[in-house]
Amino acid sequence: MASFPDMDFSCPVCLEVYKDPVVLSCSHSFCKACLQNWWTEKVTRECPVCKRRSSKTDPPRNLVLKNLCETFSQQLTVGPLSGQSEALCPQHKEKLLLFCVDHQQPVCLVCRDSRAHHKHSFSPIEGVTQDYKEQLQQSLEPLKDRLKKCSDVRQNWGQTREHIKQQGQRTETLIRGEFDKMRAFLQKEEQARIRALRSEVQQKNSLMEQRVTALTQEMNTLSESIRQTEEELKAQDVPFLQNYSAAVRRVQQAPLKSVPQLPSKSLVDVAKHLGNLSFKIWNQMKDLVFYTPVVLDPNTAHPFLCVCDNLCSVYSAEITAMAEVPWFPDNPERFSEYNTVLGTEGYSSGTHCWEVEVDNNADWAVGVTEESVPRKGDIDWGYWGIWFRDGNYTAYSPSCLDVVLTLKQHLQKIKVNLDMDRQKVSFTDSQTGLHIHTFELASENKLFPFINTGNQRSIRILPVDLTVLTVS
């Protein structure tokens, strides 16, 4: 080390002696592998020390520094620098052979017998070194484990970032699809209403043309009668008297009807076509749109569950076909080990009602659950529901985990009535209207609708009938 008194051969990244060093335009040097790894992690090509951007993707090698590092490494290996056993006591210039346990420092034999270390405990330095190395090695294990977990999390977050991007693209596509449907409906409605308007315009124009033609013919007849009569009036006395009778008959035979008026309903019925137009179109859209009182939250769905694009139906994917199931982040809201999905909105007050179509599914559960139920592992508290397993209907709740229900026929549709003010939730057979079961909730927490299924057939929230009320 005496040959390199002021030299620093440590890479600023790995803090070890340079290996294949390269130099940046800012004059800072790094191991080539360390620099490439740094750029890969940071995405941008910048100096790890001064943050100056580099225009070169492959910086030149620092051959001078490389040669110096090789020489320095050789001296560390074979020179006096490597002789830990040759270390001398700075006070007595003797070899450091012992370790003072009380002062936690290496000492020589003279130090051991000195007053400064009177009645102290000593151990051979080799044994202490080995023990301390083992302790330090053990203390590194939690750090290595932490590093491994952080690496796994970073990889997961990278996948999550891509998933978020795909979620956004997919959702944007679905939004555009919904607006495309509404635009197509509006265009069709616009064309139909314009056709109806033009048809009425054409019809009433045709009637007006007929009336104008008839009136024109009558005017022509009257004009001819007037012209002939006026000619008779200009004649001499004898010819006038000779033709007087015929002239009188001609004038009397001419129609003297009342002046024709524009008939009622002759104009375009603007009010019919334009009045409350937007309301009428909106009312017509009831056949196009639907409303479900419960919207499923796909971010809470178990990995094996597939929530449909309309967010009102769900089914279970085959476990053997996991390659077809898209990757989903292990976010805090998701149920990781239970085939469950929650509704988007939770309820803490008021009354709420929704219907679930279970059809002929053989494995399902419907009910409400507390927001704080565990998302990892089995749910063993905080839920109230009707379950159908192995051909049996069962009512589950925190207070009574297993109540067998006797039903006369299989359920196809279930109506859930949640009354948070009275702290009750009841279940009814929608087809027969028969009451199935009622739970006393005794919960002050927000409750969310839930669906659980292990079946590949869809279970869906039924839309409610839309009614437009007009108040005069």
C-alpha positions in Angstrom: 0.0 0.0 0.0 3.0 2.2 0.4 3.3 2.2 -3.4 -0.1 3.8 -3.8 -0.4 6.3 -0.9 -3.1 8.5 -2.5 -4.9 6.2 -4.9 -8.4 4.9 -4.5 -9.1 1.7 -6.4 -12.7 1.2 -5.2 -15.6 1.3 -7.6 -18.2 3.8 -6.4 -21.0 1.3 -7.1 -19.8 -2.0 -5.7 -17.1 -0.5 -3.4 -14.6 -3.2 -4.5 -11.5 -3.1 -6.5 -12.3 -2.1 -10.1 -12.9 -5.0 -12.5 -12.6 -4.1 -16.2 -13.0 -0.3 -15.5 -14.6 2.1 -18.0 -14.5 5.9 -17.9 -17.3 8.3 -18.6 -17.0 11.8 -20.2 -17.3 13.3 -16.7 -14.0 11.5 -15.8 -15.6 9.1 -13.3 -14.7 5.5 -13.6 -16.7 2.3 -12.8 -16.6 -1.4 -13.3 -18.2 -2.1 -16.6 -20.7 -4.6 -15.2 -21.6 -2.3 -12.3 -22.3 0.6 -14.7 -24.4 -1.5 -17.0 -26.4 -2.8 -14.1 -26.9 0.7 -12.7 -28.2 1.9 -16.1 -30.5 -1.0 -16.4 -32.1 -0.3 -13.0 -32.3 3.5 -13.5 -33.4 3.2 -17.1 -31.5 6.4 -18.0 -27.8 6.5 -18.8 -26.4 8.8 -16.1 -23.3 8.9 -14.0 -23.9 7.2 -10.6 -21.8 9.9 -8.9 -22.5 13.2 -10.6 -25.8 12.2 -12.4 -24.5 13.7 -15.6 -26.1 12.0 -18.7 -23.8 9.9 -20.9 -24.2 9.9 -24.7 -22.3 6.7 -25.1 -23.9 3.3 -24.6 -20.5 1.6 -24.5 -18.0 3.8 -22.6 -14.3 3.3 -23.4 -12.1 1.2 -21.1 -9.8 2.8 -18.6 -6.6 0.8 -19.4 -4.4 2.8 -17.1 -6.7 2.2 -14.1 -7.1 -1.4 -15.1 -3.3 -2.0 -15.0 -3.0 -0.2 -11.7 -5.8 -2.2 -10.1 -4.2 -5.5 -11.3 -0.9 -4.4 -9.7 -2.7 -3.3 -6.5 -4.5 -6.6 -6.3 -1.3 -8.6 -6.7 0.3 -6.6 -3.8 -2.8 -7.3 -1.7 -2.4 -11.1 -2.4 1.4 -11.5 -2.0 2.6 -8.4 -0.3 2.7 -7.3 3.4 -0.8 -5.9 3.1 -2.2 -9.4 3.3 -0.4 -10.4 6.4 -3.1 -9.9 9.0 -0.9 -12.0 11.4 1.9 -9.5 11.0 -0.2 -6.7 12.5 1.7 -5.1 15.4 0.6 -3.4 18.5 0.9 0.4 17.9 2.2 0.9 21.5 4.6 -2.1 22.1 5.3 -3.1 18.4 4.6 -6.7 19.3 2.3 -9.1 17.4 -1.4 -8.9 18.2 -2.1 -12.4 19.4 -4.9 -11.9 21.9 -8.3 -10.2 22.1 -9.4 -8.3 25.1 -13.0 -9.2 25.8 -13.6 -6.2 28.1 -12.2 -3.6 25.7 -13.2 -5.5 22.6 -9.9 -4.9 20.8 -6.8 -7.0 19.8 -3.8 -6.7 22.2 -0.3 -8.1 22.4 1.2 -10.1 25.3 2.7 -7.0 26.8 -0.7 -5.3 26.8 -2.2 -8.4 28.6 0.2 -7.9 31.5 -0.2 -4.1 31.7 -2.3 -2.2 34.2 -4.7 -1.1 31.5 -5.9 -4.6 31.1 -5.7 -5.7 34.7 -8.2 -8.6 35.5 -9.5 -8.5 31.9 -10.6 -11.6 30.0 -8.6 -12.6 26.9 -9.1 -15.1 24.1 -6.9 -16.2 21.2 -7.5 -13.8 18.3 -8.0 -16.6 15.8 -10.9 -18.1 17.8 -12.6 -14.7 18.4 -12.2 -13.8 14.8 -14.0 -17.0 13.7 -16.8 -16.5 16.2 -17.3 -12.9 15.2 -17.3 -13.8 11.5 -20.0 -16.4 12.2 -22.1 -13.9 14.1 -21.7 -11.3 11.4 -22.6 -13.9 8.8 -25.7 -14.8 10.7 -26.6 -11.1 11.0 -26.4 -10.9 7.2 -29.1 -13.5 6.7 -32.1 -11.2 7.6 -30.6 -8.6 5.2 -30.3 -11.2 2.4 -33.8 -12.4 3.1 -35.0 -8.8 3.0 -33.2 -8.2 -0.2 -34.7 -11.3 -1.8 -38.2 -10.3 -0.7 -37.7 -6.8 -2.0 -36.5 -8.2 -5.3 -39.6 -10.4 -5.5 -41.8 -7.4 -4.7 -40.1 -5.2 -7.3 -40.7 -7.9 -9.9 -44.3 -8.2 -8.8 -44.8 -4.5 -9.0 -43.3 -4.4 -12.4 -46.0 -7.0 -13.5 -48.6 -5.0 -11.6 -47.6 -1.9 -13.6 -48.1 -3.8 -16.8 -51.4 -5.1 -15.5 -52.6 -1.6 -14.6 -51.8 -0.6 -18.2 -53.8 -3.5 -19.6 -56.6 -2.8 -17.2 -56.7 0.8 -18.5 -56.6 -0.3 -22.1 -59.3 -2.9 -21.6 -61.6 -0.6 -19.6 -61.1 2.2 -22.3 -62.1 -0.3 -25.0 -65.3 -1.3 -23.0 -66.2 2.4 -22.4 -65.8 3.1 -26.1 -67.9 0.0 -26.9 -70.7 1.3 -24.6 -70.6 4.7 -26.3 -70.6 3.1 -29.7 -73.8 1.3 -28.8 -75.4 4.5 -27.7 -74.2 6.4 -30.7 -75.5 3.6 -33.0 -78.9 3.8 -31.2 -79.0 7.6 -31.4 -78.1 7.5 -35.1 -80.8 5.0 -35.7 -83.3 7.0 -33.7 -82.3 10.2 -35.5 -82.7 8.6 -38.9 -86.1 7.2 -37.9 -87.4 10.5 -36.6 -86.1 12.4 -39.7 -87.8 9.9 -41.9 -91.1 10.3 -40.1 -90.7 14.1 -40.3 -89.9 14.0 -44.1 -92.8 11.6 -44.7 -95.2 14.0 -43.0 -93.8 16.9 -44.9 -94.1 15.0 -48.2 -97.7 13.9 -47.4 -98.9 17.4 -46.4 -97.1 19.0 -49.4 -98.9 16.5 -51.7 -102.3 17.4 -50.1 -101.5 21.1 -50.5 -100.6 20.5 -54.2 -103.9 18.8 -54.7 -105.8 21.7 -53.0 -103.8 24.3 -55.1 -104.6 22.4 -58.3 -108.3 22.2 -57.5 -108.4 25.9 -56.5 -106.6 26.8 -59.7 -109.1 24.9 -61.8 -112.0 26.7 -60.0 -110.3 30.1 -60.6 -109.8 29.3 -64.3 -113.6 28.5 -64.5 -114.5 31.7 -62.8 -112.2 33.7 -64.9 -113.6 32.3 -68.1 -117.2 33.0 -66.9 -116.3 36.6 -66.0 -114.5 37.1 -69.3 -117.5 35.9 -71.4 -119.9 37.9 -69.3 -117.9 41.0 -69.7 -117.8 40.4 -73.4 -121.6 40.2 -73.4 -121.8 43.5 -71.5 -119.8 45.2 -74.2 -122.2 44.0 -77.0 -124.9 46.2 -78.7 -128.4 46.3 -77.3 -130.0 43.8 -79.6 -127.2 41.2 -79.4 -127.0 41.7 -75.6 -130.7 41.1 -75.2 -130.5 38.1 -77.5 -127.7 36.5 -75.3 -128.9 37.9 -72.0 -130.7 34.7 -70.8 -127.6 32.5 -71.6 -125.4 35.0 -69.8 -127.6 35.0 -66.7 -127.6 31.1 -66.7 -123.7 31.1 -67.0 -123.3 33.5 -64.1 -125.8 31.6 -62.0 -124.2 28.3 -62.7 -120.7 29.5 -61.7 -119.9 28.2 -58.2 -120.1 30.8 -55.4 -118.8 28.7 -52.6 -117.2 30.3 -49.5 -113.6 31.3 -49.9 -111.5 28.1 -49.2 -109.6 28.2 -45.9 -106.5 26.2 -44.9 -107.7 23.0 -43.4 -106.9 22.0 -39.8 -103.7 19.9 -39.3 -102.3 21.1 -42.6 -99.0 22.3 -41.1 -96.2 20.0 -39.9 -96.8 18.9 -36.4 -93.5 20.4 -35.0 -94.5 19.7 -31.5 -94.9 16.0 -32.2 -91.4 15.7 -33.7 -89.5 18.1 -31.4 -91.4 18.3 -28.2 -89.5 16.7 -25.3 -87.3 15.0 -27.9 -84.4 14.2 -25.6 -86.7 12.8 -22.9 -88.5 10.6 -25.5 -85.1 9.3 -26.8 -83.9 8.7 -23.2 -87.2 6.8 -22.5 -86.6 4.7 -25.6 -83.1 3.8 -24.4 -84.6 1.7 -21.5 -84.4 -1.3 -23.9 -80.7 -0.6 -24.5 -79.4 0.1 -20.9 -79.8 -1.8 -17.7 -79.2 -1.0 -14.1 -78.0 -3.5 -11.4 -78.2 -2.4 -7.7 -74.9 -4.3 -7.1 -71.8 -3.9 -9.2 -69.1 -6.5 -8.7 -65.5 -5.3 -8.0 -63.1 -7.4 -10.1 -60.1 -6.2 -7.9 -61.5 -8.3 -5.0 -62.0 -11.5 -7.1 -60.2 -14.7 -6.2 -57.7 -15.6 -8.9 -59.8 -18.5 -10.2 -62.9 -16.2 -10.6 -63.7 -14.4 -13.8 -65.8 -11.3 -13.5 -67.6 -10.5 -16.8 -67.2 -7.2 -18.5 -70.6 -6.0 -17.4 -69.5 -6.4 -13.8 -72.7 -8.2 -12.8 -71.9 -11.9 -13.4 -69.0 -14.1 -12.3 -67.9 -17.7 -12.9 -65.1 -20.0 -11.8 -62.2 -20.8 -14.3 -60.9 -24.4 -14.5 -57.9 -24.9 -12.2 -56.3 -27.2 -14.8 -56.5 -24.4 -17.4 -54.6 -21.9 -15.3 -52.5 -20.9 -18.3 -55.6 -19.3 -19.7 -56.3 -17.4 -16.5 -54.7 -13.9 -16.7 -52.2 -12.9 -14.1 -53.6 -10.8 -11.4 -51.7 -8.8 -8.7 -51.9 -9.9 -5.1 -53.4 -6.7 -4.0 -54.8 -6.2 -0.5 -58.4 -6.2 -1.6 -58.2 -9.6 -3.4 -59.3 -12.9 -1.9 -56.3 -15.1 -2.5 -57.6 -18.5 -1.2 -61.4 -18.3 -1.4 -63.7 -18.2 -4.4 -65.2 -14.9 -3.5 -65.9 -11.5 -5.0 -67.4 -8.5 -3.4 -69.7 -5.7 -4.5 -68.1 -2.3 -5.2 -70.3 -0.4 -2.7 -70.7 -1.2 1.0 -73.7 -0.2 3.1 -73.7 1.2 6.7 -77.3 2.5 6.7 -80.6 2.4 4.9 -82.4 -0.5 3.2 -81.0 -2.3 0.1 -82.3 -5.1 -2.2 -80.8 -7.1 -5.0 -81.5 -10.4 -6.8 -79.0 -13.1 -7.7 -79.6 -15.7 -10.4 -78.0 -18.9 -9.3 -79.8 -21.0 -11.9 -78.7 -24.7 -11.6 -75.2 -24.1 -10.3 -74.1 -26.7 -7.8 -71.6 -24.7 -5.8 -72.4 -21.2 -4.6 -72.9 -18.8 -1.8 -74.7 -15.4 -1.6 -74.9 -12.9 1.2 -73.2 -10.0 2.9 -69.8 -9.7 4.6 -67.9 -7.2 6.7 -65.3 -5.0 5.0 -62.7 -6.1 7.4 -62.9 -9.9 6.8 -59.6 -11.5 6.1 -58.7 -11.7 2.4 -56.1 -14.4 2.8 -57.3 -17.8 3.8 -60.7 -19.1 4.8 -63.4 -16.7 6.1 -64.5 -17.8 9.5 -66.3 -14.6 10.8 -68.1 -11.5 9.7 -70.4 -12.9 7.0 -74.0 -13.9 6.6 -75.2 -15.9 3.7 -77.0 -18.8 2.1 -74.7 -21.6 0.8 -75.4 -24.5 -1.5 -72.9 -27.4 -1.3 -73.2 -31.0 -2.2 -77.0 -30.6 -2.8 -77.7 -29.1 0.6 -78.8 -25.5 1.5 -77.2 -24.1 4.6 -77.4 -20.7 6.4 -74.1 -19.5 7.8 -73.4 -16.6 10.1 -70.9 -15.6 12.8 -73.2 -16.7 15.6 -74.5 -19.9 13.9 -72.1 -21.5 11.4 -74.3 -24.3 10.2 -78.1 -24.2 9.9 -79.5 -26.7 7.4 -82.4 -25.4 5.3 -85.2 -27.5 4.1 -86.6 -26.2 0.7 -89.3 -27.8 -1.4 -87.6 -26.9 -4.7 -84.2 -25.8 -6.0 -83.5 -22.1 -5.9 -83.1 -20.3 -9.2 -83.2 -16.7 -8.1 -82.6 -15.3 -4.6 -83.6 -11.9 -3.4 -81.4 -10.4 -0.7 -83.0 -7.7 1.5 -80.5 -5.8 3.7 -81.9 -3.5 6.4 -79.0 -1.8 8.1 -81.3 0.4 10.2 -83.0 -2.7 11.7 -79.8 -4.8 11.6 -81.4 -7.6 9.5 -80.7 -9.4 6.3 -83.3 -11.8 4.8 -83.3 -14.1 1.8 -86.4 -14.9 -0.3 -87.1 -17.2 -3.2 -87.8 -14.7 -6.0 -89.9 -17.2 -8.0 -92.2 -18.3 -5.3 -91.9 -15.4 -2.9 -91.3 -17.8 0.0 -89.1 -16.7 2.8 -85.8 -18.6 3.2 -84.0 -17.2 6.2 -83.4 -14.0 8.2 -80.3 -13.1 10.1 -79.9 -10.7 13.0 -76.7 -8.8 12.0 -75.4 -7.3 15.3 -72.7 -5.5 13.3 -71.7 -1.9 13.2 -69.3 -2.3 10.4 -70.0 -1.6 6.7 -71.3 -4.6 4.9 -70.6 -5.6 1.3 -72.6 -8.0 -0.9 -70.6 -11.1 -1.9 -70.8 -14.0 -4.3 -68.9 -17.2 -3.9 -68.8 -19.9 -6.6 -66.7 -22.8 -7.7 -68.9 -23.4 -10.7 -68.1 -22.7 -14.3 -71.6 -21.5 -15.0 -72.2 -17.8 -14.4 -73.9 -16.4 -11.3 -75.2 -12.9 -12.0 -76.8 -9.9 -10.3 -80.2 -9.4 -12.0 -81.0 -5.9 -13.4 -84.0 -4.0 -12.1 -86.9 -2.8 -14.2 -86.5 0.9 -15.1 -89.6 3.1 -14.9 -89.8 6.7 -16.0 -92.3 8.7 -14.0 -93.6 12.0 -15.3 -95.1 14.5 -12.8 -97.4 17.1 -14.1 
